[in-house]
């Protein structure tokens, strides 16, 4: 058990200072406060684990873990819905935490749960241990799935808002880390169960998992410190009262037939004459301001009359611009990536992916055919 203690000390220091840094990060936001709360919960969990290893057992169950899922989910919600505020109803997510906190206090002097070796001992607490483990498994699973769905819906929605990709706005880092966090817990659930049956592990998975808690606290801290509030970068539709309802029901807006075709023609004319797609950070808000067409009308005519989302609509023009420049002697000595960036792309991977989707060839293959 000695090798775990230094890791716990590092994790305790890391989570405390990272939580303090994010809690005071400007601008102050609900999302940052929730991430700070998650880090402080990790901080207390690591402290309690250290005290339990070195000194005394002062609780029956590790109840703090029941805050991980709710805090992560609420952080994701507030990141993807920037006008969302924490309200009293959100406290309902923490009922399991409160319940097992009370149970831990009530049975603090009893040996209800010390380590995995005695988990299925047929004493009077076995039903409590089983309810605890099932509840925690359901909690971490449900909130991990909810967080994943929120991020996926956010990423899908972004394709109607912006013409570029960026880890800052897609929150892909959060999706990857959250999945990894959940998978790690599942692995330890499996290892713990197998160890109870055949006792093949040279270590106790219950204590070893705190190593990974310390590791994930560092990763969450690193990215959360760098992550800005999304409303400061792009104008999200649900930041405007009523805007989300307007977009979700645009099929009933009355913009049909000739009216929709007229707006589409206006959009295409503007794209071909002003070439706004050369702006790497072009958003639907920029196009709306430039053309005078409301954002939800742009989304509607592109989806219904052009069978495109905003992201693909803009990037098709960029691909065509790249092809045009590849064929021009003026750009013969330019690298493909330089041509792509000059045509409005901001990411090599996005450029390669979209180019192959639209042409069936990689940029290199396409250029070689032009020689």
N, C-alpha and C positions, 0 to 999 in steps of 0.2 A: 504493500500500500504506500510505501515511501515515495515511489516515483510519481504518484498522483499529486502529492502535496505541493511541490513547486509549480506544477501546472495550475493548480487551484489558486495559488497566490498570484500568478501572472494574470489569470482570468479575472480575479477579483479587482485587481488594479485597473485592468483594461476596461472592464464594464463600468466601473465607477466614473473614471475620468471621461470615457466616451459618452456615457449618459449625461454627465454634467455639460459637456461640450455641445451635444445636440439639443439639450433642453434650453440652452441660452443662445442657440444659433439664430441669426437674423436672416430673413424676417421670421419672427416667432409664428409658428403654425401649429394647428391641431395635430397634423401628421408627425411633425418633429417631436411633439410632446409625447405622443403615443410610442414612438420608437425609443425615446428616452426612458419611458416607463418600462418598456420591454427589457432594455439593457439593465435597468435598476432591479428588475425582477430576477434576471440572470445573476446579477451581483449578489442579491440576498440568497439565492439558491446555492451559489458556490460557497458563500460564507457558511451557510447552514451545513453543507456537506463537509466542509473543513472542520467545523466544530464537532460534528458527529464523529468524524474519523479520529480526531485528536483528544477530545474532551468527554462530552456527554451526549446522550441521546435525549433531545428535549422535544421531539415531536414524533407522532406515530407514522405519518405518511408524508412524503415530499409533495405537499399541497401546492407549492408555488408554480409547479409545472402546468397547472390548469390555467394559468394566465398567458402562457406562450401563444396558444392558438388564437384566443380572442384579440390580444394586443396586435399580433401580426395581421390578422384579418382587418381590424379597424384601421391600422396604419395604411394598408393597401386601399381601403375604401376612401380614406381621406386624401390619399395621393391622387386617386383617379377621379374623385368628385370634390374638387377643391373648395366648394362652398359648404361642404358637409361639416357640421360641428358635432362635438361630443355632447350627447344629452343623457338624461337620466335613464332612458330606456336602454342605452348601451350597457348599463350596469347589469342587465339581465344576463349578459354573456358570462358574467363572473360568478353566477350562482354556484356552479360546481366547485369553484375555488373556495368560496365562503363555506360551503357545506363540509368539504374535507378539511378546511382549517379548523372548524368547530370540532369535527371528529378527532383531529390530531390533538387538540387541546384537552378534550374529554378523556382520551385514552393515553395521554402523554406518559403516564407512569407505568403503563402496561407494555409488554413486549409483543405488540400486535404485528409489527413488521420491522425486522432488523436487517435481514439480507434475503437473497433469493433462496438460500438453502432451506429456510423454514417457511417458504411461501405456502405450500400445500399441506402443511402439518394440520391434522384434523383437530384443531382446538376450537374454542368458541369464537375466534376472530376470523376463521377461514372465509366465511361469507362476506365479511367486510373487505377482506383483501381482494376477493374475486370481483366484487362490485367496483372497488377502486381501480383495478387494472382494466376492466372492461370500459369503465367511464373515461379513463385517461386515453385509452386507445381510440374510442369514439370521438373524443374531444379533439385530439391532435389530427385525426383523419378528416373529420368534418371541416374544421377550420382551414386545414391545408388545401382541401378541395375547393372551398369557397374562395380562398385567396387566389388560387390558380385560375378559377373561372373569372374572377374580377379582373385580373391582369390580362387574361386572354380577350375578354370583351373590350377592355380599354385599348389593347393593341389593334383590334379589329376596327374600333371606332376611330382610331387615329387616321386610318386610311381615307376617311372622309374629311379630314381636317388639314393634314400636312402632306407635302410631296417628298419628304425625305425621311430617312431613318436615323435614329440616334438613341444610344443607350439611356440617355438622360430622360427622354420622353417615353420610350417604350417600356421602361422598367423591367427590361429583360433580365438584368442582374438580380432583381428581387425574385423573379419567377424561378430562376435557376437555383438560387440559394435556398428558397423556401422548399422547393422539391427535394433538394439535397438534405435539408434539415429533417424533412418528413421521412425520407428513405432511411436516413441514419437511425431514427427512432424505430422504424419498422424492423430493421436489421437487428437491433438490440432486443426488441420484443421476441423475435424468432430465436436469437441466440440464448436469451434468458429462458425461454420455454424448453429448448432442446437441452440446455444445461441442467434444468430441473429433472429431466427424464433420464439422461445418460451421464450427466456430470463429466463432460469431456473438456471443459474449458479450464485453463490454469489460472483464471482470474474471474472476479465477480463482475458481470456486465453492468450491474446496478451502479457500482462506483466508477467503472471505466467510462461510462457515458458522460460523466462530468468533464472528461478530457475534451470530448467533442462539443459539449456545451461551451466550454472556454474558447475552443477554436471558432465556432460559429458566432460567438459574441464579437470576436475580433473582426470577422468578415462583415457582419452586419454593421458594425461601427464604421469600418473603412468606407463602405459604399454609402451609408446613410449620411455621413458627414459631407460627402461630395455631392449628394443628390439635392438639387434645388427644388423649390416648390414649382409645380408645373404651370400654375397660372401666371407665373412670371416669365414663362418662355413662349407659350402658345395660348391663344384665346380659346379655351375649351367651351364647347357649346353649352354644357350644363352649368357654366358660370353665369349665364344670363337667365334671369327668371323667365320661365315659360318657353325658353328656346328649345329645351330638350323635348317638351311636349309637341312643339311645332314641327320638329324634324321627325319624330316618331309617327306623326299623323299627316305627313305631307301628301299622302295619297288622296286625302280629302280636301286639299287646299284649293281646288278649282283650277289649278294650273295644268291645263290639258291642251291637246291638239296643237292648234296654230300658235297659241301663246307659249307653250313649251318649246316648240320648234324655233320660234323667234328668239327666245332667250339662248337656246343652244347655238344658233347661228351667230348671235352676238358674242358669245363666249369664244367660239372658234375663230371668228374674225379678229378678236382681240389677241388671242394666242398667236396667230400667224403674223400679225402686224407689229405688236409690241414685244413679242417673245419674252413674256414674264418668266417662263420656265428656266431661263438662264440664271435666275436667282436661286441659289442652292437652298435657301431657307424659305421658299415660297409656301405660304399657307392659304387656306381657303378664305381666311379673313382678308389677306392682302388682295386676293382676286376679287372678293366682294366689294372692297373699297374702290378698287380701280375701275370696275365695271358698273357699279351701282346696283348689282343684283344681290338680293339677300342670300345669305349662306345656305339656308334650307332649300331655296329654289335652285341654287347651283347643284346641291346634292341630288335633288329630285330629277332635274333634267339629265344629269350625267347617268344616274342609275336607271331611269326609265327610258330615256330617249337615246342614250349613247352606250348603255350597258357597261358602264365603267364606274369605278369609284374615283374620288379626286386624285388619289395617289397614282393610279395607273394612267389616268387621263393626262396628267402632267408629264409623267415619265415616258410615255409614248413619244411625246414631242421631243424629249431629251434624246431618246434613242435615235429618232429620225435626224436630229441635229448631228449626232455623232456619225451616223452613216453618211450624211451629206459632207461632213468635214473629212471623213476617211477618203472620200472620192476626190477631194479637192487637192491639187498639187501644192497649195499653200500650206497644208497640214501634213505633208508627206514625211517630214522629219520630226514630227511630234510623236511622243509615245501615246499609246492608246489611252492610258490613264490620264494623261494631260488633256487629251481631247475630251474625255468624259467629264473631267472636272470643269473644263471650259464650257461644256454644254449644259451644266447645271447640276450634275450629280455630286453628291458629297461623300459617297462611300463606294469603295471598290467592290465590295461584296454585293451591294445593292445593284450597282451598274452591271456586273457580270450576270447576276441572276435575272434581271429584267431583260437585258439584251438577249440572252439565250431563250427566254420565254417567248419573246416577240419575233425573233428571227430563226430560232432553231439551231443557231450556231453560237459558239463563243466569240467574243470580240476579235481574238487572234485569228480564229478560223475564217471569220468574215473578211478581215483585212487581207489575209493571204489570198483569198479568192479574187480580190480586186487588183492584185499585182499581175 
